[in-house]
């Protein structure tokens, strides 16, 4: 089994720009209000960066075209998983190359 990107990285960044405007545009209703409430309370620096990073991640998940398929597979117990041992083995193989 090999790891393969589900989405092209450029496509993902175009889907939701990692900006205040990009994130807020992708959110709807109460989620947008919650985003702005957290944003307005955050101090400039690491705290503000943390709010933007957390909400960008949530927004990327919310707007993922495969979201429903992945959720259905997870709920049915059919989502492929990988053990930490397998991940470490693959990392060691890549480092050796």
The first five atom37 places (N, CA, C, CB, O) and aatype in JSON, in Angstrom:
{
  "aatype": [20, 20, 20, 20, 20, 20, 20, 20, 20, 20, 20, 20, 20, 20, 20, 20, 20, 20, 20, 20, 20, 20, 20, 20, 20, 20, 20, 20, 20, 20, 20, 20, 20, 20, 20, 20, 20, 20, 20, 20, 20, 20, 20, 20, 20, 20, 20, 20, 20, 20, 20, 20, 20, 20, 20, 20, 20, 20, 20, 20, 20, 20, 20, 20, 20, 20, 20, 20, 20, 20, 20, 20, 20, 20, 20, 20, 20, 20, 20, 20, 20, 20, 20, 20, 20, 20, 20, 20, 20, 20, 20, 20, 20, 20, 20, 20, 20],
  "atom_mask": [
    [1, 1, 1, 1, 1],
    [1, 1, 1, 1, 1],
    [1, 1, 1, 1, 1],
    [1, 1, 1, 1, 1],
    [1, 1, 1, 1, 1],
    [1, 1, 1, 1, 1],
    [1, 1, 1, 1, 1],
    [1, 1, 1, 1, 1],
    [1, 1, 1, 1, 1],
    [1, 1, 1, 1, 1],
    [1, 1, 1, 1, 1],
    [1, 1, 1, 1, 1],
    [1, 1, 1, 1, 1],
    [1, 1, 1, 1, 1],
    [1, 1, 1, 1, 1],
    [1, 1, 1, 1, 1],
    [1, 1, 1, 1, 1],
    [1, 1, 1, 1, 1],
    [1, 1, 1, 1, 1],
    [1, 1, 1, 1, 1],
    [1, 1, 1, 1, 1],
    [1, 1, 1, 1, 1],
    [1, 1, 1, 1, 1],
    [1, 1, 1, 1, 1],
    [1, 1, 1, 1, 1],
    [1, 1, 1, 1, 1],
    [1, 1, 1, 1, 1],
    [1, 1, 1, 1, 1],
    [1, 1, 1, 1, 1],
    [1, 1, 1, 1, 1],
    [1, 1, 1, 1, 1],
    [1, 1, 1, 1, 1],
    [1, 1, 1, 1, 1],
    [1, 1, 1, 1, 1],
    [1, 1, 1, 1, 1],
    [1, 1, 1, 1, 1],
    [1, 1, 1, 1, 1],
    [1, 1, 1, 1, 1],
    [1, 1, 1, 1, 1],
    [1, 1, 1, 1, 1],
    [1, 1, 1, 1, 1],
    [1, 1, 1, 1, 1],
    [1, 1, 1, 1, 1],
    [1, 1, 1, 1, 1],
    [1, 1, 1, 1, 1],
    [1, 1, 1, 1, 1],
    [1, 1, 1, 1, 1],
    [1, 1, 1, 1, 1],
    [1, 1, 1, 1, 1],
    [1, 1, 1, 1, 1],
    [1, 1, 1, 1, 1],
    [1, 1, 1, 1, 1],
    [1, 1, 1, 1, 1],
    [1, 1, 1, 1, 1],
    [1, 1, 1, 1, 1],
    [1, 1, 1, 1, 1],
    [1, 1, 1, 1, 1],
    [1, 1, 1, 1, 1],
    [1, 1, 1, 1, 1],
    [1, 1, 1, 1, 1],
    [1, 1, 1, 1, 1],
    [1, 1, 1, 1, 1],
    [1, 1, 1, 1, 1],
    [1, 1, 1, 1, 1],
    [1, 1, 1, 1, 1],
    [1, 1, 1, 1, 1],
    [1, 1, 1, 1, 1],
    [1, 1, 1, 1, 1],
    [1, 1, 1, 1, 1],
    [1, 1, 1, 1, 1],
    [1, 1, 1, 1, 1],
    [1, 1, 1, 1, 1],
    [1, 1, 1, 1, 1],
    [1, 1, 1, 1, 1],
    [1, 1, 1, 1, 1],
    [1, 1, 1, 1, 1],
    [1, 1, 1, 1, 1],
    [1, 1, 1, 1, 1],
    [1, 1, 1, 1, 1],
    [1, 1, 1, 1, 1],
    [1, 1, 1, 1, 1],
    [1, 1, 1, 1, 1],
    [1, 1, 1, 1, 1],
    [1, 1, 1, 1, 1],
    [1, 1, 1, 1, 1],
    [1, 1, 1, 1, 1],
    [1, 1, 1, 1, 1],
    [1, 1, 1, 1, 1],
    [1, 1, 1, 1, 1],
    [1, 1, 1, 1, 1],
    [1, 1, 1, 1, 1],
    [1, 1, 1, 1, 1],
    [1, 1, 1, 1, 1],
    [1, 1, 1, 1, 1],
    [1, 1, 1, 1, 1],
    [1, 1, 1, 1, 1],
    [1, 1, 1, 1, 1]
  ],
  "atom_positions": [
    [[0.85, -1.16, 0.0], [0.0, 0.0, 0.0], [0.9, 1.23, 0.0], [-0.97, -0.01, 1.22], [1.92, 1.25, 0.68]],
    [[0.53, 2.26, -0.76], [1.31, 3.48, -0.77], [0.44, 4.67, -0.42], [1.97, 3.68, -2.13], [-0.77, 4.66, -0.62]],
    [[1.09, 5.69, 0.11], [0.35, 6.91, 0.44], [0.21, 7.75, -0.83], [1.07, 7.73, 1.56], [1.14, 7.85, -1.63]],
    [[-0.94, 8.32, -0.99], [-1.2, 9.14, -2.16], [-2.05, 10.32, -1.73], [-1.91, 8.32, -3.29], [-3.0, 10.17, -0.95]],
    [[-1.71, 11.5, -2.23], [-2.49, 12.68, -1.9], [-3.91, 12.53, -2.42], [-1.84, 13.94, -2.47], [-4.12, 12.09, -3.55]],
    [[-4.87, 12.9, -1.59], [-6.26, 12.85, -2.01], [-6.57, 14.05, -2.88], [-7.21, 12.81, -0.79], [-7.31, 13.94, -3.86]],
    [[-6.01, 15.2, -2.53], [-6.24, 16.42, -3.27], [-4.91, 17.06, -3.61], [-7.13, 17.4, -2.48], [-3.94, 16.91, -2.86]],
    [[-4.85, 17.76, -4.72], [-3.68, 18.54, -5.09], [-3.55, 19.69, -4.1], [-3.79, 19.05, -6.56], [-4.53, 20.38, -3.82]],
    [[-2.34, 19.91, -3.57], [-2.14, 20.96, -2.56], [-2.56, 22.33, -3.07], [-0.69, 20.99, -2.12], [-3.15, 23.1, -2.32]],
    [[-2.26, 22.66, -4.33], [-2.65, 23.96, -4.87], [-4.17, 24.1, -4.92], [-2.05, 24.17, -6.26], [-4.71, 25.17, -4.62]],
    [[-4.85, 23.04, -5.29], [-6.31, 23.08, -5.34], [-6.87, 23.36, -3.96], [-6.87, 21.76, -5.89], [-7.81, 24.15, -3.82]],
    [[-6.32, 22.73, -2.92], [-6.77, 22.95, -1.56], [-6.6, 24.41, -1.16], [-6.02, 22.05, -0.59], [-7.51, 25.0, -0.57]],
    [[-5.45, 25.0, -1.46], [-5.22, 26.38, -1.06], [-6.09, 27.34, -1.86], [-3.75, 26.74, -1.24], [-6.46, 28.39, -1.35]],
    [[-6.43, 27.0, -3.07], [-7.33, 27.83, -3.84], [-8.76, 27.69, -3.32], [-7.27, 27.47, -5.33], [-9.54, 28.64, -3.4]],
    [[-9.1, 26.54, -2.8], [-10.45, 26.31, -2.29], [-10.74, 27.22, -1.11], [-10.63, 24.84, -1.88], [-11.8, 27.83, -1.05]],
    [[-9.82, 27.32, -0.17], [-9.97, 28.21, 0.98], [-8.62, 28.9, 1.21], [-10.44, 27.42, 2.27], [-7.7, 28.3, 1.76]],
    [[-8.52, 30.16, 0.79], [-7.27, 30.88, 1.07], [-7.04, 30.98, 2.57], [-7.3, 32.28, 0.43], [-7.99, 31.14, 3.34]],
    [[-5.8, 30.9, 2.97], [-5.46, 30.92, 4.41], [-5.35, 32.37, 4.89], [-4.12, 30.15, 4.68], [-4.31, 32.83, 5.35]],
    [[-6.48, 33.07, 4.76], [-6.58, 34.47, 5.16], [-7.87, 34.66, 5.95], [-6.53, 35.42, 3.93], [-8.75, 33.8, 5.92]],
    [[-7.98, 35.78, 6.65], [-9.21, 36.07, 7.38], [-10.39, 36.11, 6.41], [-9.1, 37.41, 8.14], [-11.44, 35.52, 6.68]],
    [[-10.21, 36.79, 5.29], [-11.27, 36.88, 4.3], [-11.62, 35.54, 3.68], [-10.88, 37.83, 3.22], [-12.79, 35.22, 3.5]],
    [[-10.61, 34.74, 3.36], [-10.85, 33.43, 2.76], [-11.62, 32.5, 3.69], [-9.55, 32.79, 2.37], [-12.55, 31.81, 3.27]],
    [[-11.21, 32.5, 4.94], [-11.87, 31.65, 5.92], [-13.3, 32.11, 6.16], [-11.09, 31.63, 7.24], [-14.23, 31.31, 6.13]],
    [[-13.48, 33.42, 6.38], [-14.83, 33.93, 6.68], [-15.77, 33.75, 5.5], [-14.77, 35.4, 7.07], [-16.96, 33.5, 5.69]],
    [[-15.25, 33.86, 4.29], [-16.09, 33.67, 3.1], [-16.61, 32.23, 2.99], [-15.3, 34.04, 1.83], [-17.72, 32.0, 2.52]],
    [[-15.78, 31.28, 3.44], [-16.16, 29.87, 3.32], [-17.1, 29.41, 4.45], [-14.91, 29.0, 3.33], [-17.75, 28.38, 4.32]],
    [[-17.17, 30.17, 5.53], [-18.02, 29.8, 6.66], [-19.42, 30.38, 6.5], [-17.41, 30.28, 7.97], [-19.62, 31.38, 5.81]],
    [[-20.38, 29.73, 7.14], [-21.76, 30.19, 7.08], [-22.34, 30.34, 8.48], [-22.62, 29.21, 6.26], [-21.92, 29.64, 9.41]],
    [[-23.27, 31.23, 8.63], [-24.08, 31.36, 9.84], [-23.31, 31.44, 11.13], [-25.01, 30.24, 9.93], [-22.4, 32.25, 11.28]],
    [[-23.7, 30.58, 12.06], [-23.14, 30.64, 13.4], [-21.65, 30.31, 13.42], [-23.88, 29.68, 14.32], [-20.92, 30.79, 14.3]],
    [[-21.18, 29.51, 12.46], [-19.75, 29.19, 12.42], [-18.94, 30.44, 12.07], [-19.46, 28.07, 11.39], [-17.87, 30.66, 12.63]],
    [[-19.46, 31.25, 11.17], [-18.78, 32.5, 10.82], [-18.78, 33.44, 12.03], [-19.47, 33.19, 9.6], [-17.76, 34.06, 12.33]],
    [[-19.9, 33.53, 12.73], [-19.98, 34.38, 13.91], [-19.0, 33.91, 14.98], [-21.42, 34.39, 14.48], [-18.35, 34.73, 15.63]],
    [[-18.89, 32.61, 15.17], [-17.96, 32.06, 16.16], [-16.51, 32.38, 15.77], [-18.15, 30.52, 16.3], [-15.69, 32.72, 16.62]],
    [[-16.21, 32.25, 14.47], [-14.87, 32.58, 13.97], [-14.52, 34.03, 14.29], [-14.78, 32.33, 12.44], [-13.44, 34.31, 14.82]],
    [[-15.42, 34.95, 13.97], [-15.15, 36.36, 14.23], [-15.06, 36.66, 15.71], [-16.22, 37.21, 13.6], [-14.26, 37.5, 16.12]],
    [[-15.86, 36.0, 16.53], [-15.79, 36.22, 17.98], [-14.41, 35.82, 18.5], [-16.9, 35.41, 18.71], [-13.81, 36.55, 19.28]],
    [[-13.9, 34.67, 18.07], [-12.57, 34.23, 18.5], [-11.49, 35.13, 17.94], [-12.33, 32.78, 18.07], [-10.51, 35.45, 18.62]],
    [[-11.66, 35.53, 16.7], [-10.69, 36.4, 16.03], [-10.57, 37.74, 16.75], [-11.08, 36.61, 14.56], [-9.46, 38.24, 16.96]],
    [[-11.7, 38.32, 17.12], [-11.7, 39.64, 17.77], [-11.12, 39.61, 19.18], [-13.1, 40.18, 17.81], [-10.68, 40.64, 19.68]],
    [[-11.13, 38.45, 19.82], [-10.59, 38.32, 21.17], [-9.1, 37.98, 21.19], [-11.35, 37.26, 21.93], [-8.44, 38.14, 22.22]],
    [[-8.57, 37.52, 20.07], [-7.18, 37.06, 20.02], [-6.21, 38.24, 19.95], [-6.97, 36.13, 18.83], [-6.46, 39.23, 19.25]],
    [[-5.11, 38.11, 20.67], [-4.05, 39.11, 20.59], [-3.17, 38.81, 19.38], [-3.2, 39.13, 21.89], [-3.0, 37.66, 18.98]],
    [[-2.62, 39.89, 18.8], [-1.73, 39.73, 17.66], [-0.54, 38.87, 18.06], [-1.26, 41.12, 17.13], [0.01, 39.02, 19.16]],
    [[-0.15, 37.98, 17.19], [0.97, 37.1, 17.47], [0.52, 35.65, 17.49], [1.64, 37.47, 18.79], [-0.38, 35.27, 16.74]],
    [[1.12, 34.83, 18.35], [0.81, 33.4, 18.37], [-0.67, 33.08, 18.62], [1.64, 32.73, 19.43], [-1.2, 32.13, 18.05]],
    [[-1.33, 33.88, 19.46], [-2.74, 33.61, 19.74], [-3.6, 33.8, 18.49], [-3.24, 34.51, 20.87], [-4.45, 32.97, 18.19]],
    [[-3.37, 34.89, 17.78], [-4.11, 35.15, 16.54], [-3.78, 34.1, 15.49], [-3.8, 36.56, 16.0], [-4.67, 33.62, 14.78]],
    [[-2.51, 33.76, 15.38], [-2.1, 32.71, 14.44], [-2.8, 31.39, 14.76], [-0.57, 32.52, 14.47], [-3.21, 30.66, 13.85]],
    [[-2.92, 31.08, 16.05], [-3.6, 29.84, 16.45], [-5.05, 29.82, 16.05], [-3.48, 29.66, 17.94], [-5.56, 28.8, 15.59]],
    [[-5.75, 30.96, 16.22], [-7.16, 31.04, 15.81], [-7.27, 30.84, 14.3], [-7.77, 32.42, 16.22], [-8.12, 30.08, 13.83]],
    [[-6.42, 31.52, 13.54], [-6.48, 31.38, 12.07], [-6.17, 29.95, 11.63], [-5.5, 32.36, 11.4], [-6.85, 29.41, 10.77]],
    [[-5.15, 29.35, 12.22], [-4.79, 27.97, 11.85], [-5.91, 26.99, 12.19], [-3.5, 27.55, 12.57], [-6.23, 26.12, 11.38]],
    [[-6.5, 27.12, 13.37], [-7.57, 26.21, 13.77], [-8.78, 26.35, 12.85], [-7.99, 26.47, 15.23], [-9.34, 25.36, 12.4]],
    [[-9.18, 27.59, 12.57], [-10.36, 27.79, 11.74], [-10.09, 27.46, 10.27], [-10.84, 29.24, 11.86], [-11.0, 27.02, 9.56]],
    [[-8.87, 27.66, 9.8], [-8.57, 27.27, 8.42], [-8.7, 25.75, 8.29], [-7.14, 27.74, 8.0], [-9.24, 25.25, 7.31]],
    [[-8.19, 25.03, 9.29], [-8.32, 23.56, 9.27], [-9.77, 23.11, 9.28], [-7.59, 22.96, 10.46], [-10.15, 22.22, 8.53]],
    [[-10.57, 23.73, 10.14], [-12.0, 23.38, 10.19], [-12.68, 23.68, 8.86], [-12.71, 24.14, 11.33], [-13.5, 22.9, 8.38]],
    [[-12.33, 24.83, 8.29], [-12.95, 25.23, 7.03], [-12.53, 24.3, 5.9], [-12.57, 26.68, 6.69], [-13.34, 23.97, 5.03]],
    [[-11.28, 23.88, 5.9], [-10.83, 22.93, 4.88], [-11.6, 21.62, 4.98], [-9.31, 22.68, 5.0], [-11.98, 21.03, 3.97]],
    [[-11.83, 21.16, 6.21], [-12.6, 19.93, 6.39], [-14.05, 20.13, 5.97], [-12.55, 19.46, 7.86], [-14.64, 19.26, 5.32]],
    [[-14.63, 21.27, 6.32], [-16.03, 21.55, 5.96], [-16.24, 21.63, 4.46], [-16.47, 22.85, 6.6], [-17.31, 21.28, 3.96]],
    [[-15.23, 22.1, 3.74], [-15.39, 22.31, 2.29], [-14.78, 21.18, 1.46], [-14.77, 23.62, 1.9], [-14.76, 21.27, 0.23]],
    [[-14.29, 20.14, 2.11], [-13.69, 19.02, 1.38], [-14.75, 18.32, 0.54], [-13.02, 18.02, 2.36], [-15.77, 17.88, 1.08]],
    [[-14.53, 18.22, -0.77], [-15.52, 17.58, -1.64], [-15.78, 16.11, -1.28], [-15.07, 17.66, -3.07], [-16.84, 15.58, -1.61]],
    [[-14.83, 15.46, -0.62], [-14.98, 14.05, -0.24], [-15.48, 13.88, 1.19], [-13.67, 13.32, -0.41], [-15.51, 12.76, 1.71]],
    [[-15.86, 14.97, 1.83], [-16.22, 14.94, 3.25], [-17.3, 13.9, 3.55], [-16.71, 16.31, 3.68], [-17.14, 13.1, 4.48]],
    [[-18.37, 13.89, 2.8], [-19.47, 12.97, 3.08], [-19.05, 11.51, 2.89], [-20.66, 13.29, 2.18], [-19.44, 10.64, 3.67]],
    [[-18.27, 11.24, 1.85], [-17.8, 9.88, 1.58], [-16.89, 9.4, 2.7], [-17.07, 9.81, 0.23], [-17.01, 8.26, 3.15]],
    [[-15.98, 10.26, 3.15], [-15.05, 9.89, 4.22], [-15.8, 9.68, 5.53], [-13.96, 10.97, 4.39], [-15.53, 8.73, 6.26]],
    [[-16.75, 10.56, 5.82], [-17.52, 10.42, 7.06], [-18.33, 9.13, 7.06], [-18.46, 11.62, 7.25], [-18.37, 8.42, 8.07]],
    [[-18.96, 8.82, 5.95], [-19.75, 7.59, 5.83], [-18.86, 6.36, 6.03], [-20.46, 7.52, 4.46], [-19.22, 5.43, 6.74]],
    [[-17.67, 6.38, 5.4], [-16.73, 5.26, 5.55], [-16.27, 5.13, 7.0], [-15.52, 5.43, 4.62], [-16.15, 4.03, 7.52]],
    [[-16.0, 6.27, 7.65], [-15.55, 6.23, 9.04], [-16.63, 5.68, 9.95], [-15.13, 7.63, 9.51], [-16.35, 4.85, 10.82]],
    [[-17.85, 6.13, 9.76], [-18.96, 5.67, 10.61], [-19.26, 4.19, 10.39], [-20.22, 6.5, 10.33], [-19.72, 3.51, 11.3]],
    [[-18.99, 3.69, 9.18], [-19.24, 2.29, 8.89], [-18.04, 1.4, 9.23], [-19.59, 2.12, 7.42], [-18.09, 0.18, 9.06]],
    [[-16.95, 2.02, 9.71], [-15.76, 1.25, 10.06], [-14.97, 0.8, 8.85], [-16.14, 0.05, 10.88], [-14.21, -0.16, 8.94]],
    [[-15.13, 1.47, 7.73], [-14.44, 1.08, 6.5], [-13.35, 2.07, 6.1], [-15.43, 0.95, 5.37], [-12.84, 1.99, 4.98]],
    [[-12.99, 2.99, 6.97], [-11.95, 3.96, 6.66], [-10.59, 3.31, 6.83], [-12.08, 5.22, 7.56], [-10.29, 2.79, 7.9]],
    [[-9.75, 3.35, 5.79], [-8.44, 2.72, 5.9], [-7.62, 3.37, 7.03], [-7.67, 2.82, 4.56], [-7.65, 4.59, 7.2]],
    [[-6.92, 2.56, 7.78], [-6.08, 3.07, 8.86], [-4.67, 2.52, 8.7], [-6.67, 2.68, 10.24], [-4.45, 1.54, 8.0]],
    [[-3.73, 3.18, 9.36], [-2.34, 2.77, 9.35], [-1.82, 2.82, 10.77], [-1.49, 3.68, 8.41], [-2.1, 3.77, 11.51]],
    [[-1.07, 1.82, 11.15], [-0.52, 1.79, 12.51], [0.69, 2.73, 12.6], [-0.11, 0.35, 12.92], [1.31, 3.06, 11.59]],
    [[1.01, 3.15, 13.82], [2.21, 3.97, 14.03], [3.46, 3.21, 13.63], [2.3, 4.42, 15.5], [4.4, 3.81, 13.11]],
    [[3.5, 1.91, 13.85], [4.66, 1.12, 13.44], [4.86, 1.19, 11.94], [4.48, -0.34, 13.88], [5.99, 1.3, 11.46]],
    [[3.76, 1.13, 11.18], [3.85, 1.21, 9.72], [4.31, 2.6, 9.29], [2.49, 0.87, 9.08], [5.11, 2.73, 8.36]],
    [[3.82, 3.63, 9.93], [4.23, 5.0, 9.6], [5.72, 5.18, 9.86], [3.4, 6.03, 10.41], [6.44, 5.73, 9.03]],
    [[6.18, 4.71, 11.02], [7.6, 4.82, 11.35], [8.46, 4.04, 10.37], [7.86, 4.33, 12.77], [9.53, 4.51, 9.96]],
    [[8.01, 2.84, 9.99], [8.76, 2.04, 9.02], [8.9, 2.78, 7.7], [8.08, 0.67, 8.79], [9.98, 2.83, 7.12]],
    [[7.8, 3.37, 7.21], [7.84, 4.12, 5.95], [8.76, 5.33, 6.04], [6.43, 4.56, 5.56], [9.49, 5.62, 5.09]],
    [[8.72, 6.03, 7.17], [9.6, 7.2, 7.35], [11.06, 6.77, 7.32], [9.29, 7.94, 8.67], [11.9, 7.45, 6.72]],
    [[11.38, 5.65, 7.97], [12.75, 5.17, 8.0], [13.19, 4.76, 6.59], [12.89, 3.99, 8.98], [14.34, 5.01, 6.21]],
    [[12.31, 4.14, 5.83], [12.64, 3.75, 4.46], [12.93, 4.98, 3.62], [11.49, 2.92, 3.83], [13.9, 5.01, 2.86]],
    [[12.09, 6.02, 3.75], [12.3, 7.24, 2.97], [13.59, 7.92, 3.37], [11.13, 8.2, 3.16], [14.29, 8.46, 2.51]],
    [[13.92, 7.91, 4.65], [15.15, 8.55, 5.12], [16.38, 7.83, 4.59], [15.19, 8.59, 6.66], [17.42, 8.44, 4.35]],
    [[16.26, 6.51, 4.4], [17.38, 5.72, 3.92], [17.62, 5.92, 2.42], [17.15, 4.24, 4.22], [18.71, 5.63, 1.92]],
    [[16.63, 6.4, 1.73], [16.77, 6.54, 0.26], [17.57, 7.73, -0.13], [15.43, 6.64, -0.4], [17.77, 7.97, -1.32]]
  ]
}
